[in-house]
Amino acid sequence: MKTIIHTSDAPAAIGPYSQATLVNGTLYISGQIPVDPETGKLVEGIDKETHQVMKNLKAILTAADMNFDNAVKASIFLKNMDDFAVVNEIYASYFNNDQFPARETVQVSCLPKNVDVEISMIAYKD
């Protein structure tokens, strides 16, 4: 059985998709971009953008009664690979005890709303 996860603490979907779906203990979180859910506006600057994306992911994890410890896979999409070190450091700061999920990071030519970073995630809970 599939459960749609939605929270007002993360940006609403900007297309025909859900913030996340939960199936048999596995949470599939759609790619998050740096939109502040309170204002609906994009934050700017790669450090602020990355923190906002991680906050959005955290809000969705929380809505599914999970946290970053439950993350098993992440995909990071960057507009510019020169931002990798900054994004990597901020991303790592959200995980406890070096319990990092599997991950890939790729550079893409363009992202929704022309943002610099987007991150999707898969999490699991028994």
DRENZAFI-237421 format. One record per residue (C-alpha): y, x negated, z negated; residue in three letters. Coordinates in pm, 1 decimal, padded with zeros to 6 digits, always signed. Layout:
<drendo><north>Y</north><east>X</east><up>Z</up><residuo>ALA</residuo></drendo>
...
end
This chain:
<drendo><north>+00000.0</north><east>+00000.0</east><up>+00000.0</up><residuo>MET</residuo></drendo>
<drendo><north>+00344.8</north><east>-00128.9</east><up>+00094.1</up><residuo>LYS</residuo></drendo>
<drendo><north>+00643.4</north><east>-00091.8</east><up>-00137.1</up><residuo>THR</residuo></drendo>
<drendo><north>+00997.4</north><east>-00140.1</east><up>-00008.4</up><residuo>ILE</residuo></drendo>
<drendo><north>+01212.3</north><east>-00343.9</east><up>-00247.5</up><residuo>ILE</residuo></drendo>
<drendo><north>+01585.5</north><east>-00278.6</east><up>-00252.3</up><residuo>HIS</residuo></drendo>
<drendo><north>+01859.7</north><east>-00380.4</east><up>-00492.2</up><residuo>THR</residuo></drendo>
<drendo><north>+02236.8</north><east>-00337.3</east><up>-00482.9</up><residuo>SER</residuo></drendo>
<drendo><north>+02258.6</north><east>-00686.6</east><up>-00637.6</up><residuo>ASP</residuo></drendo>
<drendo><north>+02183.2</north><east>-00837.3</east><up>-00294.5</up><residuo>ALA</residuo></drendo>
<drendo><north>+02345.0</north><east>-00759.1</east><up>+00040.9</up><residuo>PRO</residuo></drendo>
<drendo><north>+02219.9</north><east>-00451.5</east><up>+00222.4</up><residuo>ALA</residuo></drendo>
<drendo><north>+02018.0</north><east>-00513.4</east><up>+00536.7</up><residuo>ALA</residuo></drendo>
<drendo><north>+02236.4</north><east>-00540.9</east><up>+00847.0</up><residuo>ILE</residuo></drendo>
<drendo><north>+01967.0</north><east>-00412.2</east><up>+01081.6</up><residuo>GLY</residuo></drendo>
<drendo><north>+01639.1</north><east>-00219.5</east><up>+01093.3</up><residuo>PRO</residuo></drendo>
<drendo><north>+01460.9</north><east>-00414.1</east><up>+00817.1</up><residuo>TYR</residuo></drendo>
<drendo><north>+01417.0</north><east>-00409.5</east><up>+00438.3</up><residuo>SER</residuo></drendo>
<drendo><north>+01546.4</north><east>-00661.7</east><up>+00188.2</up><residuo>GLN</residuo></drendo>
<drendo><north>+01181.2</north><east>-00715.3</east><up>+00095.3</up><residuo>ALA</residuo></drendo>
<drendo><north>+00838.5</north><east>-00558.7</east><up>+00107.8</up><residuo>THR</residuo></drendo>
<drendo><north>+00569.1</north><east>-00588.6</east><up>-00158.2</up><residuo>LEU</residuo></drendo>
<drendo><north>+00203.0</north><east>-00573.6</east><up>-00052.2</up><residuo>VAL</residuo></drendo>
<drendo><north>-00089.2</north><east>-00647.4</east><up>-00286.7</up><residuo>ASN</residuo></drendo>
<drendo><north>+00120.4</north><east>-00867.2</east><up>-00516.5</up><residuo>GLY</residuo></drendo>
<drendo><north>+00285.4</north><east>-01058.8</east><up>-00231.5</up><residuo>THR</residuo></drendo>
<drendo><north>+00660.7</north><east>-01018.4</east><up>-00183.7</up><residuo>LEU</residuo></drendo>
<drendo><north>+00802.6</north><east>-01088.4</east><up>+00162.1</up><residuo>TYR</residuo></drendo>
<drendo><north>+01179.7</north><east>-01139.2</east><up>+00138.1</up><residuo>ILE</residuo></drendo>
<drendo><north>+01388.6</north><east>-01110.0</east><up>+00452.6</up><residuo>SER</residuo></drendo>
<drendo><north>+01623.3</north><east>-01394.9</east><up>+00536.7</up><residuo>GLY</residuo></drendo>
<drendo><north>+01927.9</north><east>-01393.4</east><up>+00312.5</up><residuo>GLN</residuo></drendo>
<drendo><north>+02271.2</north><east>-01502.2</east><up>+00428.1</up><residuo>ILE</residuo></drendo>
<drendo><north>+02573.2</north><east>-01585.1</east><up>+00209.1</up><residuo>PRO</residuo></drendo>
<drendo><north>+02716.5</north><east>-01236.3</east><up>+00171.2</up><residuo>VAL</residuo></drendo>
<drendo><north>+02852.8</north><east>-01152.5</east><up>-00173.4</up><residuo>ASP</residuo></drendo>
<drendo><north>+02699.1</north><east>-00810.2</east><up>-00250.2</up><residuo>PRO</residuo></drendo>
<drendo><north>+02994.9</north><east>-00710.4</east><up>-00469.9</up><residuo>GLU</residuo></drendo>
<drendo><north>+03257.0</north><east>-00761.9</east><up>-00198.9</up><residuo>THR</residuo></drendo>
<drendo><north>+03046.2</north><east>-00747.4</east><up>+00116.5</up><residuo>GLY</residuo></drendo>
<drendo><north>+03224.1</north><east>-01059.9</east><up>+00235.8</up><residuo>LYS</residuo></drendo>
<drendo><north>+03085.3</north><east>-01393.8</east><up>+00344.5</up><residuo>LEU</residuo></drendo>
<drendo><north>+03141.9</north><east>-01692.0</east><up>+00118.8</up><residuo>VAL</residuo></drendo>
<drendo><north>+03242.7</north><east>-02013.7</east><up>+00293.8</up><residuo>GLU</residuo></drendo>
<drendo><north>+03154.5</north><east>-02379.6</east><up>+00248.5</up><residuo>GLY</residuo></drendo>
<drendo><north>+02794.7</north><east>-02499.3</east><up>+00256.8</up><residuo>ILE</residuo></drendo>
<drendo><north>+02761.7</north><east>-02541.5</east><up>-00122.6</up><residuo>ASP</residuo></drendo>
<drendo><north>+02901.4</north><east>-02195.0</east><up>-00198.7</up><residuo>LYS</residuo></drendo>
<drendo><north>+02698.3</north><east>-02045.6</east><up>+00086.8</up><residuo>GLU</residuo></drendo>
<drendo><north>+02374.7</north><east>-02198.3</east><up>-00042.8</up><residuo>THR</residuo></drendo>
<drendo><north>+02437.5</north><east>-02082.3</east><up>-00399.7</up><residuo>HIS</residuo></drendo>
<drendo><north>+02510.9</north><east>-01729.5</east><up>-00274.1</up><residuo>GLN</residuo></drendo>
<drendo><north>+02191.8</north><east>-01720.7</east><up>-00068.2</up><residuo>VAL</residuo></drendo>
<drendo><north>+01990.1</north><east>-01835.1</east><up>-00371.4</up><residuo>MET</residuo></drendo>
<drendo><north>+02160.0</north><east>-01571.6</east><up>-00590.8</up><residuo>LYS</residuo></drendo>
<drendo><north>+02070.7</north><east>-01306.0</east><up>-00333.4</up><residuo>ASN</residuo></drendo>
<drendo><north>+01707.4</north><east>-01423.3</east><up>-00330.1</up><residuo>LEU</residuo></drendo>
<drendo><north>+01703.1</north><east>-01422.2</east><up>-00711.2</up><residuo>LYS</residuo></drendo>
<drendo><north>+01833.3</north><east>-01063.7</east><up>-00720.1</up><residuo>ALA</residuo></drendo>
<drendo><north>+01555.8</north><east>-00947.4</east><up>-00487.0</up><residuo>ILE</residuo></drendo>
<drendo><north>+01290.2</north><east>-01138.5</east><up>-00682.6</up><residuo>LEU</residuo></drendo>
<drendo><north>+01420.8</north><east>-00977.8</east><up>-01003.4</up><residuo>THR</residuo></drendo>
<drendo><north>+01407.5</north><east>-00631.1</east><up>-00845.0</up><residuo>ALA</residuo></drendo>
<drendo><north>+01036.3</north><east>-00696.1</east><up>-00782.2</up><residuo>ALA</residuo></drendo>
<drendo><north>+00986.1</north><east>-00821.6</east><up>-01142.0</up><residuo>ASP</residuo></drendo>
<drendo><north>+00950.8</north><east>-01182.6</east><up>-01022.5</up><residuo>MET</residuo></drendo>
<drendo><north>+01149.3</north><east>-01505.8</east><up>-01032.1</up><residuo>ASN</residuo></drendo>
<drendo><north>+01158.7</north><east>-01838.9</east><up>-00849.8</up><residuo>PHE</residuo></drendo>
<drendo><north>+00840.7</north><east>-01947.6</east><up>-01032.7</up><residuo>ASP</residuo></drendo>
<drendo><north>+00659.2</north><east>-01686.9</east><up>-00819.3</up><residuo>ASN</residuo></drendo>
<drendo><north>+00783.0</north><east>-01834.3</east><up>-00489.7</up><residuo>ALA</residuo></drendo>
<drendo><north>+00502.4</north><east>-01972.7</east><up>-00272.2</up><residuo>VAL</residuo></drendo>
<drendo><north>+00682.1</north><east>-02026.4</east><up>+00061.6</up><residuo>LYS</residuo></drendo>
<drendo><north>+01039.7</north><east>-02060.7</east><up>+00182.9</up><residuo>ALA</residuo></drendo>
<drendo><north>+01197.6</north><east>-02103.9</east><up>+00523.7</up><residuo>SER</residuo></drendo>
<drendo><north>+01543.9</north><east>-02255.7</east><up>+00550.8</up><residuo>ILE</residuo></drendo>
<drendo><north>+01749.2</north><east>-02217.3</east><up>+00865.6</up><residuo>PHE</residuo></drendo>
<drendo><north>+02052.7</north><east>-02443.0</east><up>+00905.1</up><residuo>LEU</residuo></drendo>
<drendo><north>+02317.7</north><east>-02437.1</east><up>+01172.8</up><residuo>LYS</residuo></drendo>
<drendo><north>+02371.3</north><east>-02809.0</east><up>+01117.2</up><residuo>ASN</residuo></drendo>
<drendo><north>+02100.5</north><east>-03045.2</east><up>+00988.2</up><residuo>MET</residuo></drendo>
<drendo><north>+02378.8</north><east>-03265.7</east><up>+00848.4</up><residuo>ASP</residuo></drendo>
<drendo><north>+02397.2</north><east>-03004.0</east><up>+00566.6</up><residuo>ASP</residuo></drendo>
<drendo><north>+02034.2</north><east>-03072.9</east><up>+00468.3</up><residuo>PHE</residuo></drendo>
<drendo><north>+02103.1</north><east>-03297.8</east><up>+00165.3</up><residuo>ALA</residuo></drendo>
<drendo><north>+02354.8</north><east>-03056.8</east><up>+00008.1</up><residuo>VAL</residuo></drendo>
<drendo><north>+02136.8</north><east>-02750.5</east><up>+00070.9</up><residuo>VAL</residuo></drendo>
<drendo><north>+01826.9</north><east>-02931.9</east><up>-00055.5</up><residuo>ASN</residuo></drendo>
<drendo><north>+01992.3</north><east>-03034.0</east><up>-00384.0</up><residuo>GLU</residuo></drendo>
<drendo><north>+02126.0</north><east>-02683.9</east><up>-00455.3</up><residuo>ILE</residuo></drendo>
<drendo><north>+01798.7</north><east>-02517.8</east><up>-00352.3</up><residuo>TYR</residuo></drendo>
<drendo><north>+01598.8</north><east>-02748.5</east><up>-00583.7</up><residuo>ALA</residuo></drendo>
<drendo><north>+01823.6</north><east>-02662.6</east><up>-00881.2</up><residuo>SER</residuo></drendo>
<drendo><north>+01692.0</north><east>-02303.1</east><up>-00884.0</up><residuo>TYR</residuo></drendo>
<drendo><north>+01330.4</north><east>-02404.1</east><up>-00955.1</up><residuo>PHE</residuo></drendo>
<drendo><north>+01176.7</north><east>-02500.2</east><up>-01290.1</up><residuo>ASN</residuo></drendo>
<drendo><north>+00954.8</north><east>-02797.6</east><up>-01361.9</up><residuo>ASN</residuo></drendo>
<drendo><north>+00934.0</north><east>-02914.0</east><up>-01000.5</up><residuo>ASP</residuo></drendo>
<drendo><north>+00724.4</north><east>-02606.5</east><up>-00913.1</up><residuo>GLN</residuo></drendo>
<drendo><north>+00853.1</north><east>-02593.4</east><up>-00557.4</up><residuo>PHE</residuo></drendo>
<drendo><north>+00704.1</north><east>-02360.6</east><up>-00296.1</up><residuo>PRO</residuo></drendo>
<drendo><north>+00583.7</north><east>-02478.4</east><up>+00042.2</up><residuo>ALA</residuo></drendo>
<drendo><north>+00877.1</north><east>-02493.1</east><up>+00282.5</up><residuo>ARG</residuo></drendo>
<drendo><north>+01017.4</north><east>-02586.2</east><up>+00619.3</up><residuo>GLU</residuo></drendo>
<drendo><north>+01376.2</north><east>-02645.2</east><up>+00718.5</up><residuo>THR</residuo></drendo>
<drendo><north>+01487.6</north><east>-02610.0</east><up>+01077.5</up><residuo>VAL</residuo></drendo>
<drendo><north>+01814.5</north><east>-02634.9</east><up>+01263.7</up><residuo>GLN</residuo></drendo>
<drendo><north>+01903.7</north><east>-02335.0</east><up>+01477.3</up><residuo>VAL</residuo></drendo>
<drendo><north>+02183.7</north><east>-02282.8</east><up>+01727.3</up><residuo>SER</residuo></drendo>
<drendo><north>+02322.5</north><east>-01967.5</east><up>+01564.8</up><residuo>CYS</residuo></drendo>
<drendo><north>+02262.5</north><east>-01741.7</east><up>+01263.5</up><residuo>LEU</residuo></drendo>
<drendo><north>+02370.2</north><east>-01383.1</east><up>+01189.2</up><residuo>PRO</residuo></drendo>
<drendo><north>+02744.7</north><east>-01352.7</east><up>+01129.7</up><residuo>LYS</residuo></drendo>
<drendo><north>+02768.0</north><east>-01720.0</east><up>+01233.7</up><residuo>ASN</residuo></drendo>
<drendo><north>+02679.1</north><east>-01842.4</east><up>+00881.9</up><residuo>VAL</residuo></drendo>
<drendo><north>+02565.4</north><east>-02198.5</east><up>+00811.6</up><residuo>ASP</residuo></drendo>
<drendo><north>+02246.2</north><east>-02121.8</east><up>+00614.7</up><residuo>VAL</residuo></drendo>
<drendo><north>+01979.9</north><east>-01851.4</east><up>+00589.0</up><residuo>GLU</residuo></drendo>
<drendo><north>+01671.5</north><east>-01859.0</east><up>+00365.6</up><residuo>ILE</residuo></drendo>
<drendo><north>+01367.3</north><east>-01632.4</east><up>+00363.3</up><residuo>SER</residuo></drendo>
<drendo><north>+01095.0</north><east>-01642.9</east><up>+00098.8</up><residuo>MET</residuo></drendo>
<drendo><north>+00746.6</north><east>-01528.6</east><up>+00010.8</up><residuo>ILE</residuo></drendo>
<drendo><north>+00649.9</north><east>-01484.2</east><up>-00355.8</up><residuo>ALA</residuo></drendo>
<drendo><north>+00328.4</north><east>-01380.3</east><up>-00529.5</up><residuo>TYR</residuo></drendo>
<drendo><north>+00240.0</north><east>-01219.9</east><up>-00862.7</up><residuo>LYS</residuo></drendo>
<drendo><north>-00102.3</north><east>-01108.2</east><up>-00988.2</up><residuo>ASP</residuo></drendo>
end
